[in-house]
Amino acid sequence: MIPGGPLHRGGFVDQVIPGRAEGASTPLLQVRDLTVRLGPVAAVSGLSFDVHRGEFLGIVGESGSGKSVTAKAILGLLPKSAEISGSVRLEGEELLGASSETMRRIRGDRIGLVFQDALAALDPVYTIGDQLVEALRAHNDVSKKVARKRAADLLGEVGIPKPVERLDSYPHQLSGGQRQRIIIAAALIAEPDLIIADEPTTALDVTVQKQVLDLLAEVCQRREAAVMLVTHDLGVVAQTCDRVATFYGGLLVEEADVFTLFDNPRHPYTRALLRSVPRLGEDSPFEAIPGSPAQIYISLTACPFAPRCEHAQPVCTAGVPPEFWEGTHRHRCVVAGRGEL
């Protein structure tokens, strides 16, 4: 547990939204047994999770764990050479195998994307207004005048000063924090039900990072939009998320509400991640996770974390661990499932 507990955002939700608890609402997004191979790389293996309307789901894990590949699979942005199986449903509509035309309609309209690098995501030769107007009119039959008014209103909502004037600005004329706010506005302009935010604050300093996260939470709460936040930053997760899914080696190894995961992590990888977080006010050595990241050039035949795990036993290499459920808390650790951890 991180000292002091997670810094959960005050007042954003009254209680943690359940995952698959009895009586939980029908999921907005339902992913089942998603498997992705990119050539020899087993990028994602048998992922299953839900995202409910109005909740923040954090996807955490180190580089190469399958976080961004999962997001791209949902959005239909993987290369044609990718081998994909499983099911991804948005309000019951199957997305895997959908036509390019269908996915173009869904992206931006029903699923918005907040990019990691706002400067790279914005076209440098078009004004902010041109880009926001184009994004809105691609999914809505409105005039340029109406679209421009909507764009200005949304810039004001995301905290851009003098929004009407900023419509005529180019990306390079804005600060990093302002560009990230505009990316959020672009993701929200067509009022999607789900926002996928892929490392949205990586390039920002800590102060601006908090402002952007608070903004994303606030505007999505007003719209009852769900957010799937892809990140490696546990501080961001503690501040923002309702539920957390830990990825390792392309496998979802643990999922729980944010309080449970920080206070009582069950999987050794999640525990190691939490121990590796620097703690203010403590004069203790940095605890790195020993060993090397998971080998993803072979199909999973065992727990991918076993070679690095201090609790590993022979059973951990006998096969891929099954899921163990403790209420709405699930994990893939046989040792923890036996009550030996």
C-alpha positions as CSV (number, residue, x, y, z in Angstrom):
1,M,0.0,0.0,0.0
2,I,1.2,3.5,-0.8
3,P,1.4,5.5,2.5
4,G,-1.7,7.6,3.0
5,G,-3.7,5.6,0.5
6,P,-4.6,6.5,-3.0
7,L,-5.3,10.2,-3.7
8,H,-8.7,9.6,-5.2
9,R,-10.4,12.6,-6.7
10,G,-12.7,14.2,-4.2
11,G,-16.4,14.3,-5.0
12,F,-16.1,12.7,-8.5
13,V,-18.0,9.6,-7.5
14,D,-19.8,8.7,-4.3
15,Q,-18.8,5.0,-4.6
16,V,-16.8,2.7,-6.7
17,I,-18.7,1.5,-9.7
18,P,-18.9,-2.3,-9.7
19,G,-17.4,-4.4,-12.5
20,R,-19.2,-7.7,-12.8
21,A,-20.9,-7.5,-9.5
22,E,-24.4,-8.9,-9.3
23,G,-26.8,-6.2,-10.4
24,A,-24.2,-4.2,-12.2
25,S,-25.4,-2.2,-15.2
26,T,-25.0,-3.6,-18.7
27,P,-21.4,-2.8,-19.9
28,L,-20.9,0.0,-22.4
29,L,-17.8,-1.8,-23.7
30,Q,-17.5,-5.6,-23.4
31,V,-14.2,-7.3,-24.3
32,R,-14.0,-11.1,-24.3
33,D,-11.1,-13.3,-24.9
34,L,-9.2,-10.7,-27.0
35,T,-6.0,-12.1,-28.5
36,V,-3.7,-10.2,-30.8
37,R,-0.6,-11.5,-32.6
38,L,1.6,-9.1,-34.6
39,G,3.8,-11.4,-36.6
40,P,5.8,-13.4,-34.1
41,V,4.7,-11.2,-31.2
42,A,2.0,-12.5,-28.9
43,A,0.9,-8.9,-27.9
44,V,-2.3,-9.7,-26.1
45,S,-3.6,-13.0,-24.8
46,G,-7.2,-13.8,-23.9
47,L,-8.2,-10.4,-22.4
48,S,-11.7,-10.0,-20.9
49,F,-13.0,-6.9,-19.2
50,D,-15.9,-4.5,-19.1
51,V,-16.2,-0.7,-19.1
52,H,-19.4,0.7,-17.7
53,R,-21.0,4.0,-18.6
54,G,-19.7,6.9,-16.4
55,E,-16.7,5.1,-15.0
56,F,-12.9,5.5,-15.2
57,L,-11.0,2.3,-15.9
58,G,-7.3,2.5,-15.6
59,I,-5.1,0.1,-17.7
60,V,-1.6,-0.1,-16.1
61,G,1.5,-2.0,-16.8
62,E,5.1,-1.5,-18.1
63,S,6.0,-1.0,-21.7
64,G,5.2,-4.0,-23.9
65,S,2.4,-5.3,-21.6
66,G,-0.3,-4.9,-24.3
67,K,-2.0,-1.7,-23.1
68,S,-1.8,0.3,-26.3
69,V,-2.4,-2.7,-28.5
70,T,-5.6,-3.4,-26.7
71,A,-6.7,0.2,-27.2
72,K,-5.9,0.0,-30.9
73,A,-7.7,-3.3,-31.3
74,I,-10.9,-1.7,-29.8
75,L,-10.5,1.3,-32.2
76,G,-9.8,-0.9,-35.3
77,L,-6.4,0.8,-35.7
78,L,-4.1,-2.3,-35.8
79,P,-2.3,-3.1,-39.1
80,K,-4.0,-5.5,-41.5
81,S,-1.3,-8.1,-40.8
82,A,-2.4,-8.4,-37.2
83,E,-4.1,-11.7,-36.2
84,I,-7.1,-10.8,-34.0
85,S,-9.6,-13.1,-32.3
86,G,-12.2,-12.7,-29.6
87,S,-15.0,-10.2,-29.2
88,V,-15.2,-6.5,-28.7
89,R,-18.8,-5.1,-28.3
90,L,-19.9,-1.5,-27.9
91,E,-23.4,-1.5,-26.6
92,G,-23.9,-4.9,-28.1
93,E,-22.4,-4.0,-31.5
94,E,-19.5,-6.2,-32.5
95,L,-16.4,-4.2,-33.5
96,L,-13.9,-6.9,-34.4
97,G,-14.3,-7.6,-38.1
98,A,-16.4,-4.5,-38.7
99,S,-15.9,-2.7,-42.0
100,S,-13.5,0.3,-42.4
101,E,-16.6,2.5,-43.0
102,T,-18.3,1.3,-39.8
103,M,-15.1,1.9,-37.8
104,R,-14.7,5.4,-39.2
105,R,-18.2,6.1,-38.2
106,I,-17.6,4.8,-34.6
107,R,-14.3,6.5,-34.1
108,G,-14.9,10.1,-33.0
109,D,-18.7,9.6,-32.9
110,R,-19.1,6.8,-30.3
111,I,-15.5,6.4,-29.2
112,G,-13.2,9.4,-28.8
113,L,-9.4,9.2,-28.5
114,V,-7.1,11.4,-26.5
115,F,-3.6,11.1,-27.9
116,Q,-0.3,11.0,-25.9
117,D,1.5,13.6,-28.0
118,A,-0.9,16.5,-28.7
119,L,1.6,18.3,-31.0
120,A,1.9,15.3,-33.2
121,A,-1.8,14.7,-33.2
122,L,-2.7,18.2,-34.4
123,D,-2.1,19.2,-38.0
124,P,0.5,22.1,-38.0
125,V,-0.9,23.7,-41.2
126,Y,-4.5,24.0,-40.1
127,T,-6.0,26.2,-37.4
128,I,-7.5,24.7,-34.3
129,G,-10.9,25.8,-35.5
130,D,-10.5,24.1,-38.8
131,Q,-9.6,20.8,-37.1
132,L,-12.4,20.9,-34.6
133,V,-15.0,21.9,-37.2
134,E,-13.9,19.1,-39.5
135,A,-14.1,16.6,-36.6
136,L,-17.6,17.6,-35.7
137,R,-18.9,17.8,-39.3
138,A,-17.5,14.3,-40.1
139,H,-20.1,12.9,-37.8
140,N,-22.9,15.5,-37.7
141,D,-24.9,17.2,-40.4
142,V,-24.3,20.8,-39.2
143,S,-23.2,24.0,-40.9
144,K,-19.7,25.4,-40.5
145,K,-21.2,28.3,-38.5
146,V,-22.9,25.9,-36.0
147,A,-19.8,23.7,-35.8
148,R,-17.6,26.7,-35.2
149,K,-19.9,27.9,-32.4
150,R,-19.8,24.4,-30.9
151,A,-16.0,24.3,-31.1
152,A,-15.7,27.7,-29.4
153,D,-18.1,26.6,-26.6
154,L,-16.1,23.4,-26.1
155,L,-12.8,25.3,-25.9
156,G,-14.3,27.4,-23.2
157,E,-15.5,24.4,-21.4
158,V,-12.0,22.8,-21.3
159,G,-10.5,26.0,-20.0
160,I,-9.0,27.6,-23.0
161,P,-9.0,31.4,-22.5
162,K,-10.5,33.6,-25.3
163,P,-11.8,30.5,-27.1
164,V,-13.2,32.4,-30.1
165,E,-9.8,33.9,-30.8
166,R,-8.0,30.6,-30.2
167,L,-10.0,29.0,-33.0
168,D,-7.8,30.9,-35.4
169,S,-4.5,29.8,-33.7
170,Y,-2.2,27.2,-35.0
171,P,-0.9,24.3,-32.7
172,H,2.6,25.7,-32.4
173,Q,1.2,29.0,-31.0
174,L,-0.2,27.2,-27.9
175,S,1.5,25.7,-24.8
176,G,1.7,22.0,-24.2
177,G,-1.1,22.1,-21.6
178,Q,-3.4,24.1,-24.0
179,R,-2.7,21.6,-26.8
180,Q,-3.7,18.7,-24.6
181,R,-6.9,20.5,-23.6
182,I,-7.7,20.9,-27.3
183,I,-7.1,17.2,-27.9
184,I,-9.6,16.5,-25.1
185,A,-12.0,18.9,-26.8
186,A,-11.5,17.2,-30.2
187,A,-12.2,13.8,-28.5
188,L,-15.4,15.1,-27.0
189,I,-16.8,17.3,-29.8
190,A,-19.1,14.6,-31.2
191,E,-20.3,13.6,-27.7
192,P,-18.9,10.0,-27.7
193,D,-19.9,7.5,-25.0
194,L,-16.4,6.2,-24.5
195,I,-13.1,8.0,-24.3
196,I,-9.8,6.1,-24.7
197,A,-7.0,8.2,-23.3
198,D,-3.6,6.7,-24.2
199,E,-0.9,8.2,-21.8
200,P,-2.6,11.6,-22.1
201,T,-0.3,13.4,-19.6
202,T,3.1,11.9,-20.3
203,A,4.6,15.0,-21.9
204,L,3.3,17.4,-19.3
205,D,4.7,18.7,-16.1
206,V,3.1,17.6,-12.8
207,T,1.1,20.7,-12.2
208,V,-0.4,20.8,-15.7
209,Q,-0.9,17.0,-15.6
210,K,-3.2,17.3,-12.6
211,Q,-5.2,20.1,-14.3
212,V,-5.7,18.0,-17.4
213,L,-6.7,14.9,-15.5
214,D,-9.2,16.9,-13.4
215,L,-10.6,18.5,-16.5
216,L,-11.0,15.1,-18.3
217,A,-12.8,13.7,-15.2
218,E,-15.0,16.7,-14.9
219,V,-16.1,17.0,-18.6
220,C,-16.7,13.2,-18.9
221,Q,-18.7,13.2,-15.6
222,R,-21.0,15.8,-17.0
223,R,-21.6,13.7,-20.1
224,E,-21.8,10.3,-18.3
225,A,-19.0,9.2,-20.7
226,A,-16.8,6.3,-19.7
227,V,-13.0,6.6,-19.9
228,M,-10.4,3.9,-20.5
229,L,-7.2,5.5,-19.3
230,V,-4.0,3.7,-20.5
231,T,-1.0,4.7,-18.4
232,H,2.1,3.4,-16.5
233,D,1.7,6.1,-13.9
234,L,0.2,4.7,-10.7
235,G,-0.1,8.2,-9.3
236,V,-2.4,9.1,-12.2
237,V,-4.4,6.0,-11.5
238,A,-4.8,6.7,-7.8
239,Q,-6.0,10.3,-8.5
240,T,-8.4,9.5,-11.3
241,C,-9.7,5.9,-11.7
242,D,-12.6,3.9,-10.3
243,R,-11.3,0.5,-11.3
244,V,-7.8,-0.7,-12.3
245,A,-6.7,-3.5,-14.6
246,T,-3.0,-4.6,-14.4
247,F,-1.5,-5.9,-17.6
248,Y,1.7,-8.0,-17.8
249,G,3.1,-9.8,-20.8
250,G,-0.2,-9.4,-22.7
251,L,-2.2,-10.9,-19.9
252,L,-4.7,-9.2,-17.6
253,V,-3.2,-10.3,-14.2
254,E,-5.4,-8.4,-11.8
255,E,-8.5,-6.2,-11.7
256,A,-10.2,-4.5,-8.8
257,D,-11.6,-1.2,-7.7
258,V,-8.9,1.4,-7.1
259,F,-9.1,1.3,-3.3
260,T,-8.9,-2.5,-3.1
261,L,-6.0,-2.7,-5.6
262,F,-3.9,-0.1,-3.7
263,D,-4.8,-1.4,-0.3
264,N,-4.8,-5.2,-0.9
265,P,-3.1,-6.1,-4.2
266,R,-3.1,-9.9,-4.8
267,H,-0.9,-10.4,-7.8
268,P,2.9,-10.2,-7.1
269,Y,3.4,-8.0,-10.2
270,T,0.9,-5.4,-8.9
271,R,2.6,-5.5,-5.5
272,A,6.0,-5.0,-7.2
273,L,4.6,-2.1,-9.2
274,L,3.3,-0.4,-6.0
275,R,6.6,-1.0,-4.2
276,S,8.5,0.7,-7.1
277,V,6.7,4.0,-6.7
278,P,8.9,6.6,-5.0
279,R,7.5,7.9,-1.7
280,L,7.7,11.4,-0.5
281,G,9.2,11.8,2.9
282,E,10.8,8.4,3.0
283,D,14.6,7.9,2.8
284,S,14.5,4.4,1.3
285,P,16.2,2.9,-1.7
286,F,14.3,2.6,-5.0
287,E,12.8,-0.8,-5.3
288,A,13.1,-1.9,-9.0
289,I,11.5,-5.1,-10.2
290,P,14.2,-7.7,-10.8
291,G,14.7,-9.5,-14.1
292,S,13.7,-8.6,-17.6
293,P,10.2,-7.9,-19.1
294,A,8.2,-10.8,-20.3
295,Q,9.2,-12.6,-23.5
296,I,6.3,-12.0,-25.9
297,Y,7.8,-13.8,-28.9
298,I,6.2,-17.1,-27.7
299,S,2.7,-18.1,-26.9
300,L,1.8,-18.1,-23.2
301,T,2.3,-21.5,-21.6
302,A,2.8,-20.3,-18.0
303,C,2.5,-17.3,-15.7
304,P,4.5,-14.6,-17.6
305,F,5.7,-13.1,-14.4
306,A,7.0,-16.3,-12.9
307,P,10.7,-15.7,-13.9
308,R,10.7,-12.5,-12.0
309,C,8.5,-13.4,-9.1
310,E,9.9,-14.0,-5.6
311,H,6.9,-16.2,-4.7
312,A,7.1,-18.4,-7.8
313,Q,6.5,-22.2,-7.3
314,P,6.6,-25.1,-9.8
315,V,2.8,-24.8,-10.3
316,C,3.4,-21.3,-11.8
317,T,5.1,-22.8,-14.8
318,A,2.7,-25.7,-15.3
319,G,0.3,-23.6,-17.3
320,V,-1.4,-20.2,-17.7
321,P,-2.9,-19.4,-14.2
322,P,-6.7,-19.4,-14.1
323,E,-8.7,-16.4,-12.8
324,F,-9.4,-16.3,-9.1
325,W,-12.3,-14.2,-7.9
326,E,-12.8,-12.5,-4.5
327,G,-16.0,-10.6,-5.0
328,T,-15.4,-8.2,-7.8
329,H,-11.6,-8.5,-7.3
330,R,-9.9,-10.9,-9.7
331,H,-6.4,-12.0,-10.3
332,R,-4.3,-14.7,-12.0
333,C,-1.9,-15.9,-9.2
334,V,-2.2,-19.5,-8.1
335,V,-0.1,-18.8,-5.0
336,A,-2.4,-16.0,-3.9
337,G,-5.4,-18.1,-4.9
338,R,-4.3,-20.8,-2.5
339,G,-4.1,-18.2,0.3
340,E,-0.3,-18.5,0.5
341,L,0.5,-14.9,-0.3
